[in-house]
Every structure is written in C-alpha cells, then in structure tokens.
Amino acid sequence: MSSQAVVPPVVVVGAGPVGATAALLLARRGLPVLLLDRRAHPPGLPRAVHLDDEALRALADAGVAEEFLAVSRPVAGLRLLDARHRTLAEFRRTEGAGRHGWPQASMFHQPDLERLLRAAIDRTPGIDVRGGEEVVGLAQADRSVTLAVVRRDTGQRRDVVASAVLGCDGANSTVRSLVGARMRDLGRPDRWLVVDLRTRVPLPVWPGVHQVCDPVRAATFMPVSGDRYRFEARLRPGEDAADLTGPALAGLLAPFGAQDAEVVRAVEYVHRAQVADRWRRGRVLLAGDAAHLTPPFVGQGLGLGLRDVHQLAWKVAAVVTGAAGEDLLDTHGAERGPHARALVRLAALAGRLMTGGGAGAVPVRRAVLAALTGVPALAAYATDSRTPPLRPGLLVDRRGPAGRRLAGTLVPRARVRTGGEECRVDDVLGAGTGVVALAGPGRVAVTAGSRRTEVEDVDGALAAWLRGAGARFAVVRPDRVVRAAG
C-alpha cells in the first residue's frame, strides 16, 4: 500500500466493552477507528461481572489490564449448595497469580470497566467516538463498506465509508441482520431474575460463587466488588420478575445475609445458548454477543467477546494495510465459531448438571459431586480457567506431538528478565508474530520479527511449558495463540 494512500477508518459498531476493546486494539495497530453506538451515552448497567485470565490478555493488549486489577477482585472458587443451602461441594481456586500473571478469575462491576476503556480511548489517537448514531444499512464494494448512519436525535442521515466493519452491537445486532446471519440454538432458553445489590457494610460470606443446585428454585449468589453483590434466581413457569420483589425476594436473599441490601437493579433475563451461522460477509465481521449468546454458568459471556476481537484485530489490520489477502478474514469464523460453540455448549451442560433434572436428580447429583471432590485432578478441572484450544486450520498447525499439545492454546504470560529488567514474555514478543524457544539453562530465546533476544526464564515457566509438550520452540501469533510447535 502506498504511504500516501488514505485508509478509511475501520468502523466498530457498538461501544460496549467488546467494541471499545476492539477500537483500542485496532488503533494500537495504527488504524483509524470510528466507534459508533446507537446510545448517546454508556448505559452504566452492571451486566457482566466475571472475566478469566485468558480474556485479560485482550485487555492487556488494549492497555487497561493493570487498571482493571485495581477495580476487580479475585474469585475464591465455586461452592455448590443444595436446596437447604448445605454444601454439596466446594472447589477452591489457588490464591495468587495463575499462569498468565493474574488471578485465574476476577469479579468486577461492568461500569467500572467501561470507564477504564473510555478513558483509554480518550487518550489514544485515531479513535473517533460517535454516540447516538445508528447503522441502518450497508453496501459492500471490493475493499470497502459503505454504512448508512442516522442521528437518532435529529434523523439526519449520512454515509460512512469504512475499510472494514466490526459488528459488536450486542444480542439484537443490526449488523448481524444486515449481513444475513442468523442465530442457531444450541440449547433451550431459560428465564432468570437478575438482581444487583449494594450493602452498607460487607457481608460475611465466602468470597466465591454460591450456586444453589435446587431444581425447584435454582439460584446464584456472588460478591462482585466492594459493596456490590449479584443474585440470580430461575423463574418458574408463569412467574415474572414482579413476583419476586419485597418479602419474596428478601426471603431468597436471607440465607446469604443480604435481605436488607439495596436493590440497585432487578430485571428478567432470558439466558440463551446461540451462535451465529456466519461470522463474516466480505469485510463485515461479527464479534461478541452479536455472534454468540451463552448461559452464565461458566462465566464466559464477555470473555468470549474479548477473545473474538483479540483474535480478529490483528487480522483486520493485516488485510486493511495490504500485508495479507482477504482470505485471512475467513479464519475468523473458522476459529471463533467452533470455540464459541464448545463453550456455549459447556455452559448449557453445566447449567443442566447443576440445576436440572427434577427431584430425582438430587441424590444422584450429591453422589456424583462427592466422588468428584475425592479426585483432585477432576476437582481442579472445575476451576481451571483454560478454554479449549482452537481447531486446526490455516493459522493453527497441530501436526506432530508438540503441535497437537500446544497449537491453538495461549503461550503463558510468564515472567522474564532482560537487560536487568523484569517484564512479561508478551512485552518481548511485541505486537507481531514471534518464536519462543529453549536456550541455555534457565534461559529462553524470544524472536520478534528479525530481533532475537535471550532472556532469563524467571520462574522456569516457559521452559517447563515447552518441555512438558516435548517442544523445543513455539511460534506465537500476535494474539498470543500458538500457531505451531516442534
């Protein structure tokens, strides 16, 4: 591409956490970005409350991970309770940092994350944010997309030419409709009451997720951050949110000591298990809730969306700048679709196992959980934040023993030391494709572009990771996914 060519902006439709993260990732790769949202201002609603350490890699590359740690708190684990709130099983997470240098799972208040992302956008050159503007149509040319955009307050219409479009506009995505994509059901819808609470003083509850495995009234209670808590309860047939207010709601909150808490928000949600049947049409691509909806039982709603844009932004940048052909964008749906389907199905299955089956399932569930907790390896799996590897494809080469073990997974965000300074391997790898390889004792070689650097493997984590897979080296993509190993 000529240095004199003017690149139209990449338009990100939807300025929630996924869209805002996408805008930052694209801008940090030097692309002009137009971030559109039909809402004039962020809604400030506490929707997502959980992120794992894999998804935090996206926030790190967007420049807000460390700030996120200051407004979030680690999750102690998962406690399963029966209908009388007796403990059936407890799965505790190891305290301290996991393999990526952060807590394996964190709870947070979504408006806090949105403020961090907006502040980062404000200080990042090249991002133009337009609220109150709605996309109502699109037309594609060979290497561009023209969007019809309407100001919601005035009705004024204009056309916007984009080099690519990312549809991050949520469950009721306009972009998804405009490209003819449809959501495919992977499970039955499930109606729940979701209640956000605040208290004057912290509640004396275990700082993990409490899951009530009651087929009659399944419920979830969890501390979020600071003085905020989240309670969810499955609605019975014929019930609606209005039936669980006042004394009825207080009775459900009482076992957690939260009966006097302030109800900030109470709303009915329909938990759906759906994934889009197409993720791309030309240079229009879907991400986040526009591409998938998941039940909450494995806490992957927002995490899936952040993975989408983390694995997409560098591909869009390569195509828009002419460094790669259009077919690179085919890998978006080829990689993210199966991964999303696997996690959505897992969430639906976890929900059925924990809360379904009727009264007859109660003794079976108790017996199975007793056996599960007696096998440390299985119990550890219940709190493992790692998600399934990406499937083999153009950018995931799983040939050979090492490739089968490492390709499609994330390289650990291990501590390294170079030039007397300690940092993370991501900092040495930089923004492009790199290679991590065994070197001398206690050292690994990191190649980024044409630069090869031998670094001290501070905790021995990288060498152990490579040797554990029988590998001498791993090729790492810009999104920290291993492309190949041998």
Backbone torsions as a table, in degrees:
resi	resn	phi	psi	omega
1	MET	NA	136.9	179.7
2	SER	-65.3	142.8	178.1
3	SER	-67.3	-16.7	179.7
4	GLN	-88.2	-11.1	-176.1
5	ALA	-68.6	139.8	176.2
6	VAL	-93.8	118.9	-178.4
7	VAL	-88.2	120.9	173.9
8	PRO	-60.4	154.7	-178.1
9	PRO	-67.1	153.0	163.1
10	VAL	-79.9	125.8	-179.7
11	VAL	-96.8	124.5	174.2
12	VAL	-104.8	119.5	-179.0
13	VAL	-98.8	116.6	-177.1
14	GLY	107.8	116.1	-174.0
15	ALA	-108.2	27.0	171.4
16	GLY	-71.8	-169.9	-177.7
17	PRO	-57.4	-37.9	-179.3
18	VAL	-69.8	-48.1	179.6
19	GLY	-64.4	-40.7	179.2
20	ALA	-64.8	-40.4	177.2
21	THR	-64.6	-41.8	177.3
22	ALA	-58.7	-44.0	-179.6
23	ALA	-60.0	-43.3	179.6
24	LEU	-65.8	-43.8	-179.5
25	LEU	-62.5	-41.0	179.1
26	LEU	-67.9	-44.4	-178.8
27	ALA	-64.8	-36.0	179.4
28	ARG	-69.7	-12.2	172.9
29	ARG	-98.9	11.5	172.4
30	GLY	88.1	9.0	-179.0
31	LEU	-93.0	140.8	170.2
32	PRO	-70.3	139.9	-174.9
33	VAL	-130.5	134.9	169.9
34	LEU	-112.7	117.7	-178.0
35	LEU	-104.5	111.8	-177.4
36	LEU	-106.5	144.4	173.2
37	ASP	-147.4	138.6	-179.0
38	ARG	-68.9	-22.2	177.6
39	ARG	-85.7	140.5	179.9
40	ALA	-68.5	-32.4	-178.0
41	HIS	-140.8	155.7	176.1
42	PRO	-57.3	139.3	-175.4
43	PRO	-71.2	-20.8	179.3
44	GLY	67.8	28.9	-177.6
45	LEU	-95.4	137.4	-179.9
46	PRO	-81.6	83.3	-178.0
47	ARG	-91.6	-83.9	179.1
48	ALA	-66.4	145.7	179.2
49	VAL	-133.3	-3.5	-172.3
50	HIS	-136.4	138.9	171.8
51	LEU	-141.2	143.8	175.2
52	ASP	-99.0	173.4	-174.1
53	ASP	-73.2	-20.4	173.4
54	GLU	-67.5	-45.0	-179.9
55	ALA	-65.7	-27.0	178.8
56	LEU	-65.1	-18.6	175.7
57	ARG	-60.5	-35.2	177.8
58	ALA	-66.3	-44.5	179.1
59	LEU	-65.7	-33.2	177.8
60	ALA	-63.9	-46.2	180.0
61	ASP	-70.3	-19.9	173.9
62	ALA	-85.4	-8.1	174.6
63	GLY	90.0	18.0	-176.3
64	VAL	-127.8	8.6	-174.7
65	ALA	-63.6	-44.5	-177.2
66	GLU	-66.6	-37.4	176.0
67	GLU	-66.2	-35.8	177.8
68	PHE	-60.8	-39.4	-179.6
69	LEU	-59.8	-30.5	-178.4
70	ALA	-74.0	-18.5	-178.3
71	VAL	-115.1	11.2	-180.0
72	SER	-125.5	174.8	176.7
73	ARG	-143.1	149.3	-179.8
74	PRO	-66.0	149.7	175.6
75	VAL	-94.1	127.4	-176.2
76	ALA	-71.1	-23.5	-178.6
77	GLY	145.3	-153.6	-175.5
78	LEU	-130.3	129.7	176.0
79	ARG	-118.3	123.2	178.8
80	LEU	-98.8	128.3	-175.9
81	LEU	-118.4	152.1	173.7
82	ASP	-87.7	-174.3	-175.7
83	ALA	-62.3	-25.1	178.4
84	ARG	-97.5	13.9	176.7
85	HIS	65.2	28.1	170.9
86	ARG	-87.5	142.6	-175.9
87	THR	-71.7	122.5	173.6
88	LEU	-87.9	-40.1	-179.7
89	ALA	-162.8	153.2	177.6
90	GLU	-136.9	128.5	-179.3
91	PHE	-118.6	104.8	-176.8
92	ARG	-91.9	141.0	173.7
93	ARG	-87.8	148.3	175.9
94	THR	-66.1	133.6	178.7
95	GLU	-70.0	153.4	178.3
96	GLY	92.1	-170.8	-174.3
97	ALA	-76.7	147.2	175.0
98	GLY	-92.8	-159.5	-173.0
99	ARG	-69.3	-13.6	178.6
100	HIS	-106.5	7.3	174.7
101	GLY	89.9	2.1	177.5
102	TRP	-126.0	169.7	170.8
103	PRO	-56.8	146.0	-178.8
104	GLN	-60.6	-32.3	179.5
105	ALA	-146.2	144.5	-177.8
106	SER	-134.9	145.3	173.4
107	MET	-104.2	147.2	-176.9
108	PHE	-158.1	163.6	176.1
109	HIS	-96.8	117.1	-171.5
110	GLN	-54.8	-41.7	177.7
111	PRO	-57.7	-29.8	175.9
112	ASP	-64.5	-44.9	178.3
113	LEU	-63.6	-41.6	-179.3
114	GLU	-62.9	-37.3	177.4
115	ARG	-64.4	-40.9	178.0
116	LEU	-62.0	-44.1	-179.0
117	LEU	-65.9	-42.0	179.5
118	ARG	-65.1	-39.3	178.0
119	ALA	-64.0	-39.6	177.7
120	ALA	-65.3	-39.4	177.5
121	ILE	-63.0	-41.7	-178.8
122	ASP	-61.8	-30.3	-178.1
123	ARG	-99.2	5.9	-179.5
124	THR	-104.5	118.7	178.8
125	PRO	-64.3	147.5	171.5
126	GLY	94.7	2.9	178.2
127	ILE	-112.6	121.0	177.4
128	ASP	-106.8	118.5	-177.6
129	VAL	-103.5	127.8	178.6
130	ARG	-127.9	107.8	175.6
131	GLY	-90.7	160.1	179.4
132	GLY	73.2	19.0	180.0
133	GLU	-120.4	130.1	-173.3
134	GLU	-117.7	133.0	175.4
135	VAL	-79.3	127.6	-178.6
136	VAL	-121.2	-6.0	179.0
137	GLY	-168.6	161.9	175.6
138	LEU	-152.2	152.5	175.6
139	ALA	-140.4	137.9	-176.0
140	GLN	-107.3	139.6	168.7
141	ALA	-110.4	-168.1	-175.0
142	ASP	-60.8	-48.1	-176.1
143	ARG	-131.8	27.7	179.1
144	SER	-154.7	166.8	177.5
145	VAL	-132.9	132.9	175.1
146	THR	-106.3	121.5	-179.9
147	LEU	-101.8	137.4	169.3
148	ALA	-91.7	120.5	-173.5
149	VAL	-123.2	135.6	-178.6
150	VAL	-120.1	132.9	171.2
151	ARG	-73.5	123.8	-173.9
152	ARG	-72.2	-25.8	-178.1
153	ASP	-84.5	-29.6	-176.4
154	THR	-113.2	-17.2	-175.4
155	GLY	78.3	2.6	-179.9
156	GLN	-65.5	136.7	-176.4
157	ARG	-113.5	142.2	175.6
158	ARG	-146.9	161.1	175.6
159	ASP	-103.8	138.9	178.3
160	VAL	-122.5	125.0	176.6
161	VAL	-93.2	128.2	-177.9
162	ALA	-123.0	148.8	172.8
163	SER	-78.7	-23.6	174.2
164	ALA	-165.0	160.0	-179.9
165	VAL	-129.6	131.3	173.5
166	LEU	-109.8	116.5	178.0
167	GLY	-87.1	98.0	178.8
168	CYS	-115.4	37.1	-169.3
169	ASP	-100.0	29.8	163.2
170	GLY	83.2	-173.0	-172.6
171	ALA	-60.6	-34.7	179.7
172	ASN	-100.3	45.2	-170.8
173	SER	-57.6	123.4	171.5
174	THR	-70.2	-40.9	-178.7
175	VAL	-61.4	-41.4	178.1
176	ARG	-58.5	-43.9	179.0
177	SER	-64.7	-40.7	-176.4
178	LEU	-67.0	-26.1	178.3
179	VAL	-97.8	5.2	175.0
180	GLY	76.9	18.5	176.9
181	ALA	-83.2	149.3	179.0
182	ARG	-129.6	150.0	177.3
183	MET	-84.4	135.5	178.0
184	ARG	-108.6	131.0	-177.5
185	ASP	-74.8	134.8	173.9
186	LEU	-115.7	3.9	-179.7
187	GLY	-175.0	174.6	-178.4
188	ARG	-84.3	145.6	174.9
189	PRO	-66.5	151.6	-174.2
190	ASP	-139.2	123.6	-175.9
191	ARG	-91.3	126.9	-179.6
192	TRP	-133.0	149.7	167.9
193	LEU	-91.5	128.6	179.0
194	VAL	-115.9	123.0	-174.1
195	VAL	-123.7	126.2	173.8
196	ASP	-103.0	133.6	-170.8
197	LEU	-125.4	154.2	169.6
198	ARG	-132.1	147.9	179.8
199	THR	-127.0	157.1	178.1
200	ARG	-73.9	-35.9	178.3
201	VAL	-130.6	153.6	179.4
202	PRO	-59.6	142.3	177.9
203	LEU	-82.1	141.7	-179.9
204	PRO	-80.2	63.7	-178.6
205	VAL	-117.2	156.5	175.8
206	TRP	-59.7	134.2	-173.1
207	PRO	-81.9	41.5	176.2
208	GLY	-126.5	-169.8	179.2
209	VAL	-88.8	128.5	176.4
210	HIS	-103.4	118.1	179.4
211	GLN	-112.6	115.9	178.1
212	VAL	-85.9	111.4	-175.9
213	CYS	-90.1	63.5	-177.8
214	ASP	-112.8	112.5	-179.9
215	PRO	-59.9	-25.2	-179.2
216	VAL	-79.9	-41.7	178.9
217	ARG	-143.9	76.2	175.4
218	ALA	-63.9	143.1	-177.8
219	ALA	-153.5	160.6	178.1
220	THR	-137.5	137.9	175.8
221	PHE	-135.2	135.8	-179.1
222	MET	-152.9	136.3	167.6
223	PRO	-66.6	138.8	-178.0
224	VAL	-101.7	-75.4	175.4
225	SER	-159.7	143.3	180.0
226	GLY	58.1	-120.7	-178.0
227	ASP	-100.1	20.5	-175.6
228	ARG	-108.2	142.2	-179.6
229	TYR	-138.1	157.3	178.0
230	ARG	-125.2	132.3	174.7
231	PHE	-126.4	136.3	178.2
232	GLU	-134.2	141.5	179.4
233	ALA	-141.2	136.1	177.7
234	ARG	-70.2	133.7	176.9
235	LEU	-83.7	137.5	178.5
236	ARG	-80.4	160.5	176.3
237	PRO	-54.6	130.4	-179.8
238	GLY	89.9	-13.9	177.9
239	GLU	-86.3	156.0	165.8
240	ASP	-136.6	-180.0	-174.3
241	ALA	-59.8	-32.2	-178.4
242	ALA	-65.4	-22.2	179.6
243	ASP	-75.1	-18.0	-178.6
244	LEU	-113.9	66.2	175.6
245	THR	-130.1	172.1	175.7
246	GLY	54.3	-132.8	-177.2
247	PRO	-59.3	-34.5	-179.8
248	ALA	-63.2	-44.0	178.4
249	LEU	-69.5	-41.6	179.4
250	ALA	-58.7	-37.1	178.4
251	GLY	-64.4	-35.5	178.1
252	LEU	-74.0	-29.1	-179.2
253	LEU	-83.8	-21.7	-173.9
254	ALA	-55.9	-41.9	-179.8
255	PRO	-59.2	-19.5	178.9
256	PHE	-101.7	4.5	-179.0
257	GLY	73.0	19.1	-173.6
258	ALA	-109.0	16.6	-174.6
259	GLN	-64.9	-22.6	-179.6
260	ASP	-102.3	8.3	-178.6
261	ALA	-69.0	152.8	175.6
262	GLU	-74.8	129.2	176.1
263	VAL	-85.7	107.6	-179.5
264	VAL	-78.4	-38.4	-175.4
265	ARG	-159.7	134.2	175.0
266	ALA	-136.8	121.6	-174.2
267	VAL	-147.2	148.9	175.6
268	GLU	-84.8	130.7	175.3
269	TYR	-117.0	143.4	170.1
270	VAL	-104.6	107.8	178.1
271	HIS	-75.0	123.6	-178.2
272	ARG	-119.4	151.5	174.7
273	ALA	-116.5	95.4	-173.9
274	GLN	-142.6	147.7	173.9
275	VAL	-138.0	140.5	-178.4
276	ALA	-66.1	147.1	-179.9
277	ASP	-81.9	-12.7	171.8
278	ARG	-147.0	144.8	-176.6
279	TRP	-112.7	-8.0	-176.3
280	ARG	-148.5	139.6	163.6
281	ARG	-137.0	109.3	-176.2
282	GLY	62.5	-124.1	179.2
283	ARG	-102.3	23.9	173.6
284	VAL	-110.3	124.9	-174.5
285	LEU	-131.2	148.1	-178.0
286	LEU	-103.9	150.1	177.0
287	ALA	-154.5	159.4	177.5
288	GLY	68.9	-148.8	-177.2
289	ASP	-64.0	-17.3	174.0
290	ALA	-65.8	-23.1	-177.0
291	ALA	-108.8	-19.7	-177.2
292	HIS	-161.5	146.9	173.9
293	LEU	-129.3	136.1	-174.8
294	THR	-132.9	144.7	168.3
295	PRO	-60.0	159.9	-170.7
296	PRO	-86.4	3.6	-163.6
297	PHE	-70.9	-17.6	173.4
298	VAL	-117.1	12.6	171.7
299	GLY	62.3	39.7	-173.1
300	GLN	-113.3	10.2	-176.8
301	GLY	-57.9	-62.9	-180.0
302	LEU	-71.9	-36.6	-179.2
303	GLY	-57.9	-40.7	177.1
304	LEU	-60.4	-43.2	-179.6
305	GLY	-64.9	-40.3	178.0
306	LEU	-65.9	-37.7	175.0
307	ARG	-62.2	-40.5	178.8
308	ASP	-53.0	-54.6	-172.5
309	VAL	-76.2	-28.1	176.4
310	HIS	-64.9	-40.7	-179.1
311	GLN	-83.5	-8.2	-178.9
312	LEU	-102.1	-36.6	-170.4
313	ALA	-57.7	-44.0	-177.5
314	TRP	-69.4	-29.9	177.9
315	LYS	-70.0	-44.1	177.4
316	VAL	-60.3	-43.5	179.6
317	ALA	-61.0	-41.4	-179.5
318	ALA	-64.8	-39.9	-178.7
319	VAL	-73.1	-45.8	-176.7
320	VAL	-63.4	-36.9	-179.0
321	THR	-85.0	-1.4	178.4
322	GLY	84.2	7.4	179.7
323	ALA	-77.8	-15.2	179.8
324	ALA	-145.3	159.1	179.0
325	GLY	-80.6	167.5	-177.3
326	GLU	-59.8	-28.8	-175.9
327	ASP	-66.5	-14.9	175.2
328	LEU	-59.8	-32.4	-178.9
329	LEU	-70.0	-19.4	175.4
330	ASP	-62.9	-26.0	-178.0
331	THR	-70.8	-15.1	-179.4
332	HIS	-61.4	-59.8	178.9
333	GLY	-67.8	-34.4	-179.4
334	ALA	-63.8	-33.4	178.9
335	GLU	-90.1	-49.2	-172.0
336	ARG	-76.9	-32.9	-178.6
337	GLY	-58.6	-56.4	178.9
338	PRO	-61.6	-36.9	179.6
339	HIS	-64.7	-44.9	178.2
340	ALA	-63.9	-44.0	179.8
341	ARG	-60.5	-40.2	179.8
342	ALA	-62.4	-43.9	-177.6
343	LEU	-74.9	-35.6	177.0
344	VAL	-65.5	-42.9	177.3
345	ARG	-63.7	-39.7	178.2
346	LEU	-62.3	-42.4	179.1
347	ALA	-63.8	-43.1	178.6
348	ALA	-63.7	-40.8	178.7
349	LEU	-65.8	-43.9	179.2
350	ALA	-60.0	-40.4	177.6
351	GLY	-61.9	-43.2	179.1
352	ARG	-65.6	-42.0	-178.4
353	LEU	-65.7	-36.5	-175.8
354	MET	-85.5	-28.9	-170.2
355	THR	-130.4	-5.1	-174.2
356	GLY	-100.8	-173.4	170.8
357	GLY	95.3	-8.1	-179.9
358	GLY	74.1	-176.2	-175.7
359	ALA	-61.9	-32.5	-178.6
360	GLY	-66.1	-19.8	-178.6
361	ALA	-82.3	-14.9	-174.1
362	VAL	-61.1	-53.1	179.8
363	PRO	-65.3	-33.3	177.9
364	VAL	-64.9	-44.4	179.8
365	ARG	-61.0	-42.7	-179.6
366	ARG	-61.5	-43.5	-178.3
367	ALA	-67.5	-42.6	-179.2
368	VAL	-64.9	-42.2	-179.8
369	LEU	-66.4	-36.5	177.2
370	ALA	-61.9	-41.6	178.5
371	ALA	-68.8	-39.3	-178.1
372	LEU	-62.7	-45.8	-177.6
373	THR	-68.0	-17.5	178.4
374	GLY	-82.5	-5.9	178.8
375	VAL	-114.6	101.4	-173.3
376	PRO	-53.2	-38.8	-178.0
377	ALA	-64.8	-40.4	178.4
378	LEU	-70.4	-40.2	178.9
379	ALA	-62.5	-39.3	179.1
380	ALA	-64.4	-32.4	-179.8
381	TYR	-61.6	-31.3	-177.2
382	ALA	-64.3	-24.2	-179.5
383	THR	-115.5	8.6	179.7
384	ASP	-72.8	126.2	-176.5
385	SER	-83.1	-6.5	-177.6
386	ARG	-70.5	138.2	178.4
387	THR	-103.3	167.4	-177.9
388	PRO	-59.6	148.6	176.3
389	PRO	-67.2	155.1	173.6
390	LEU	-65.1	149.9	179.8
391	ARG	-71.3	156.9	176.4
392	PRO	-59.2	145.0	179.5
393	GLY	-176.8	-161.8	-176.8
394	LEU	-56.3	-36.6	-174.9
395	LEU	-111.8	10.3	177.7
396	VAL	-136.0	103.2	-176.8
397	ASP	-103.0	104.0	-175.8
398	ARG	-102.9	27.2	176.3
399	ARG	-75.8	146.1	178.4
400	GLY	82.6	159.2	-177.7
401	PRO	-58.3	-44.5	-179.6
402	ALA	-67.7	-40.6	178.2
403	GLY	-62.0	-40.2	-179.9
404	ARG	-64.8	-30.3	-178.3
405	ARG	-86.0	-33.7	-171.3
406	LEU	-110.4	-34.9	-174.7
407	ALA	-62.4	134.6	-178.3
408	GLY	91.6	-6.8	176.3
409	THR	-102.4	174.4	179.0
410	LEU	-93.2	138.9	171.3
411	VAL	-66.9	136.7	177.9
412	PRO	-59.9	141.4	177.1
413	ARG	-84.4	68.6	-170.7
414	ALA	-81.0	157.9	176.0
415	ARG	-78.8	135.0	175.3
416	VAL	-134.7	162.4	177.2
417	ARG	-129.6	129.0	178.8
418	THR	-141.4	134.4	-178.9
419	GLY	60.6	28.7	-179.8
420	GLY	80.9	-2.0	-178.7
421	GLU	-110.4	136.1	177.5
422	GLU	-90.9	138.2	177.4
423	CYS	-151.7	-165.0	177.5
424	ARG	-108.9	155.2	-177.3
425	VAL	-60.0	-29.6	176.7
426	ASP	-57.9	-37.5	-178.1
427	ASP	-65.7	-32.7	179.8
428	VAL	-80.5	-36.3	179.0
429	LEU	-65.0	-33.6	-179.4
430	GLY	74.1	-157.0	-170.9
431	ALA	-92.5	-5.9	-175.9
432	GLY	-109.8	-166.2	175.6
433	THR	-74.1	141.6	-179.4
434	GLY	-142.4	178.9	178.7
435	VAL	-133.1	133.8	172.7
436	VAL	-112.7	125.8	-174.6
437	ALA	-138.7	153.0	174.3
438	LEU	-65.1	140.9	175.7
439	ALA	-128.3	-136.6	179.6
440	GLY	-74.0	179.5	179.4
441	PRO	-54.6	127.6	178.5
442	GLY	71.4	13.3	-176.4
443	ARG	-134.0	152.3	171.7
444	VAL	-131.3	155.3	176.5
445	ALA	-103.6	129.9	178.5
446	VAL	-116.0	119.8	178.2
447	THR	-106.9	123.0	177.6
448	ALA	-125.1	110.4	-173.4
449	GLY	65.6	-124.8	178.8
450	SER	-97.0	2.9	-176.3
451	ARG	-99.1	123.6	176.7
452	ARG	-110.0	127.6	-177.8
453	THR	-128.8	126.3	171.6
454	GLU	-87.2	128.7	-177.2
455	VAL	-126.1	156.5	174.5
456	GLU	-78.9	128.7	177.6
457	ASP	-86.2	89.5	-164.3
458	VAL	-53.3	-50.2	-178.4
459	ASP	-99.7	1.6	-175.6
460	GLY	72.9	12.8	-173.3
461	ALA	-69.2	-39.2	-177.7
462	LEU	-70.8	-43.0	178.1
463	ALA	-63.0	-41.9	179.3
464	ALA	-64.3	-38.4	179.3
465	TRP	-64.2	-46.0	179.3
466	LEU	-67.0	-49.6	-176.8
467	ARG	-65.0	-34.0	179.2
468	GLY	-62.7	-24.0	177.6
469	ALA	-100.9	4.9	-177.1
470	GLY	68.7	30.4	-175.6
471	ALA	-109.4	148.7	171.5
472	ARG	-99.0	-25.0	-177.8
473	PHE	-152.9	161.7	173.3
474	ALA	-140.0	133.5	174.6
475	VAL	-89.7	124.6	-172.4
476	VAL	-113.6	127.6	179.3
477	ARG	-75.3	169.3	178.1
478	PRO	-60.7	-24.0	178.7
479	ASP	-90.8	12.4	176.9
480	ARG	74.4	9.1	174.3
481	VAL	-83.2	137.5	178.1
482	VAL	-74.1	123.9	178.8
483	ARG	-84.8	-39.5	-178.4
484	ALA	-158.8	160.6	177.7
485	ALA	-151.5	151.6	179.5
486	GLY	-165.5	NA	NA
